[in-house]
């Protein structure tokens, strides 16, 4: 920061640093290879603690069937202290806290001396390690069972744990949980692929053999099924190449040549046509079989269908790209709002305060209205920071429920002169699953911003209702509209985001629109049985 740039208030500066750190961690962990997850988690623990002035952080993972053990796997502890057991067991050291975490509860103690009577053993452990204050957050990924806990501790002083700070540290925990879950899934996938390969080497299905001299194949029924080949139709190497996608034929020919020259086992992937249409991805593992003279006689191997894996890889790549793009756009929007709004207003306020300090009015009566003006402008800046904060995470959604939070957002748009919004809610329960409530709130936000940016309408209607075991949402306007047949909504990144959100909660979304007659977004999300 140069001398000409004003400094932000320390609390806001720390918050902005932490928001930047959180965004950096989120984007960094999205595509992090499984082998780097552990090292990067420990580095992230260090960065979070240094940013917030926290003395120590530890990550524990549930292990064994039925979450039998809570093991310490990642720790940041620069101050040192009594040694921690090599295989620290959370249930033994912190039995009460472990029980709370397994139930999905947050344990936040400004001073460990406030621990309840049933936490006597936990308190002894905290005192032994010099812990004065502790925050313990349960970790889970994608609404699944708990996978561990993230703990933050201070040894030098007591500390309050405000709700806003807890929520942000929970986001850090969610980043860690998703990375650990992905690491476990990748390890499980590797183990499954190893088992499948072993089974393919020994099973009687999905096997093939190529006579090098005659060029004829011997195939099992499973292999014929994968190649979409009738049971009685012979197959030669030339006719096999004809079945393969044109873009893969040359690679398969080169693979066979390499295998014959090197004699080593080889793996190749290629595409064939499905009987029902479309393409099927296959992976073939083959090895050379030699005759008594030591000459290559046959190629033998197994073939597996990997279409689902390939489609999943494409889906994950596309989704990761969309997430990164959306994240960068949101960060750019926030940066622009901070730079063009809050930052410039703060700079102007700082200059005027400096001038006032250099040339204060001689009469006290002249000073009072200037101070009142500065006070009003400071409150306005605070309101703007609060608005940005609500945009990052709608606190009212958790505190007041979906209907109240969505109504408040509509009123904010109207009060800001953005657009007039008529909001109505009918029979919407306050207690909704968190993922459903957040999904509908974000979809309504995106739909209204689309109205503002694209429709040219000055009014919009938002209707939220509970009916027949589901929540319905509609956002309508009387703007320009579009021909849905010629401009499918799937081309818009914002509408793609809406589709993805609704898909994750097993809902349905549709658009009704005609040129010059406005547009309507309709959403229906089923509610789980009570």
C-alpha positions, -999 to +999 in steps of 0.1 A: +000+000+000+015+033-010+014+065+011-013+080-012-037+051-006-059+052+025-058+023+049-090+005+056-102+001+092-083-028+107-113-050+112-125-045+077-090-050+063-086-083+082-120-094+069-111-086+033-078-104+037-097-135+050-123-133+023-095-132-003-078-161+014-111-181+014-116-175-023-080-185-030-084-217-010-117-226-027-102-222-062-069-239-053-086-270-039-111-275-067-088-296-089-061-304-064-046-339-071-052-364-044-015-368-036-012-331-027-043-328-005-026-335+029+003-311+024-020-284+011-044-288+040-016-282+065-004-252+046-039-238+045-042-243+083-011-222+087-024-195+064-058-193+081-042-191+116-018-164+106-045-144+089-068-145+120-042-146+147-051-181+160-024-201+178-032-237+165-053-257+142-059-294+140-079-317+117-093-350+129-108-378+107-133-405+116-119-439+108-131-475+111-165-489+106-192-468+123-168-439+131-150-460+157-119-438+159-113-400+156-077-397+146-055-366+144-042-363+108-033-327+102-019-302+128-005-267+128+011-260+162+039-234+160+040-227+197+048-263+206+040-276+240+035-311+255+040-338+229+009-352+212+006-390+210+017-404+176-018-420+171-039-394+190-074-407+196-101-380+199-126-403+217-100-408+245-087-372+247-120-354+242-149-378+247-176-352+252-165-331+222-162-362+200-198-371+209-210-335+200-191-335+167-205-369+157-239-355+162-230-326+139-228-300+166-203-271+168-183-268+201-174-232+207-159-221+240-146-186+246-129-201+276-125-238+282-134-232+318-170-228+307-171-264+296-202-283+310-197-308+338-199-338+315-168-324+297-145-329+327-121-352+308-120-328+278-112-299+302-083-319+317-069-325+282-073-288+273-055-277+305-027-302+299-020-288+264-024-251+276-056-245+256-075-214+268-102-212+241-114-237+215-137-240+184-145-275+170-164-278+137-178-311+124-168-319+088-190-336+062-191-335+024-222-333+003-247-339+031-231-373+038-221-387+072-194-369+093-159-375+081-140-356+108-136-323+126-116-291+123-104-275+155-090-240+163-073-232+196-057-203+214-030-208+240-021-172+249-055-156+255-092-162+256-112-154+225-148-150+215-162-169+185-187-146+168-212-163+146-199-146+115-164-159+121-177-194+128-196-195+095-165-184+076-144-211+093-171-236+085-165-227+048-128-235+053-138-268+068-161-275+039-132-269+014-111-294+034-140-319+037-146-318-001-109-323-008-107-352+016-138-368+002-125-365-033-092-380-022-110-409-007-132-413-038-101-413-060-084-439-039-116-461-040-117-457-077-081-468-081-088-498-059-119-507-079-100-504-112-072-527-099-099-553-089-115-550-123-082-554-141-074-585-120-109-599-127-105-592-164-072-612-165-088-643-149-125-642-160-141-660-189-161-629-200-148-599-219-118-618-232-103-619-267-075-635-286-060-626-320-042-651-342-014-631-357-009-654-386-045-656-398-057-623-385-088-639-369-103-631-335-116-654-309-142-635-287-163-643-256-200-633-257-193-603-234-167-590-259-191-594-288-217-575-268-193-546-262-184-544-298-220-547-310-212-578-329-237-606-337-229-640-320-221-659-352-203-632-372-165-638-376-141-609-369-108-603-385-083-575-376-094-555-406-131-558-398-122-550-361-106-517-372-137-509-392-158-511-360-135-485-342-141-448-344-122-433-373-102-410-350-090-440-329-080-464-357-044-452-363-037-452-326-049-488-322-027-499-352+003-482-336-004-498-303-005-533-318+028-527-336+044-515-304+031-545-285+044-569-311+079-553-311+083-548-274+064-579-262+052-559-232+016-558-219-002-528-233-034-509-226-054-490-252-086-470-252-109-466-281-145-459-292-171-481-310-207-475-320-235-486-297-265-505-310-288-479-296-268-451-310-240-430-296-204-441-287-191-466-262-156-462-247-136-494-242-103-501-226-084-532-238-054-548-220-033-571-241-001-592-241+019-612-266+017-650-265+048-667-281+050-701-298+077-728-291+101-710-313+098-678-293+080-660-321+049-639-315+019-662-321-011-646-305-023-614-288-045-621-258-063-598-234-094-585-218-118-556-226-138-534-203-165-508-208-154-474-194-181-452-209-195-441-176-160-432-163-153-411-195-187-394-193-180-386-156-146-372-164-161-349-191-189-338-168-164-330-140-141-311-163-170-290-177-183-284-142-149-274-129-144-250-157-179-234-151-172-231-114-139-215-119-153-191-145-183-182-123-160-177-093-137-154-112-166-134-125-180-130-089-146-120-076-142-095-104-177-081-096-168-078-058-135-062-066-152-037-089-178-028-063-151-024-036-129-003-058-155+018-075-177+022-044-164+015-009-127+022-016-132+055-034-157+067-008-133+058+020-105+076+001-126+107-002-137+106+034-101+102+045-090+132+025-118+154+038-110+143+074-074+151+068-083+186+055-106+192+084-078+183+108-054+206+091-078+236+089-105+231+116-132+258+119-126+284+145-162+281+159-174+248+175-208+254+159-193+251+125-176+218+134-207+200+145-225+198+111-193+185+094-189+157+120-226+148+116-220+146+078-190+124+083-210+101+107-238+097+081-213+089+053-195+063+076-228+047+083-236+046+046-203+029+039-211+004+067-244-004+051-227-010+017-202-034+034-232-052+050-249-054+016-218-070+000-216-094+029-253-104+025-245-110-012-218-135-003-240-154+022-276-146+031-276-147+069-314-141+070-319-174+052-307-193+083-322-169+108-356-162+094-363-188+068-367-189+030-398-168+026-385-139+049-350-139+033-364-139-003-389-112+006-361-091+021-340-094-011-370-083-032-375-053-010-338-044-013-340-044-051-370-022-049-356+002-023-324+006-044-344+016-074-333-014-094-367-028-102-402-030-086-408-065-073-441-079-061-434-108-038-459-133-024-454-164-003-480-190+006-478-218+032-440-219+031-426-237+062-398-219+080-379-251+085-367-264+052-336-285+043-307-261+041-297-272+005-333-267-007-337-232+009-303-220-004-310-234-039-343-216-043-329-184-028-300-183-053-323-193-082-346-164-074-316-140-072-303-152-105-337-150-122-343-114-109-309-102-120-316-117-154-348-096-155-328-065-146-300-071-171-319-085-201-356-080-201-360-042-200-389-047-176-395-023-147-416-047-127-413-084-118-434-109-098-420-136-075-443-163-061-432-189-036-455-216-023-456-250-007-480-276-022-483-313-026-450-322-010-430-297-029-419-260-030-427-241-062-411-208-073-420-186-102-403-154-114-422-135-141-417-102-160-434-084-189-402-075-206-387-082-241-388-119-237-372-143-263-381-171-286-372-201-264-370-223-296-343-202-311-324-191-280-324-221-256-316-210-220-288-236-217-265-212-236-264-188-206-239-195-178-263-180-153-291-203-165-267-232-165-260-224-128-297-224-121-302-258-138-272-273-119-285-260-086-320-274-092-306-307-104-286-312-072-319-310-051-337-333-076-360-305-088-373-293-121-369-259-139-385-246-170-388-213-190-418-198-207-411-169-230-421-152-263-406-122-280-422-090-267-444-109-241-421-113-212-406-144-195-414-167-166-391-191-148-409-220-130-393-242-105-405-272-085-384-289-058-397-319-039-395-319-001-383-350+017-409-369+038-412-357+074 
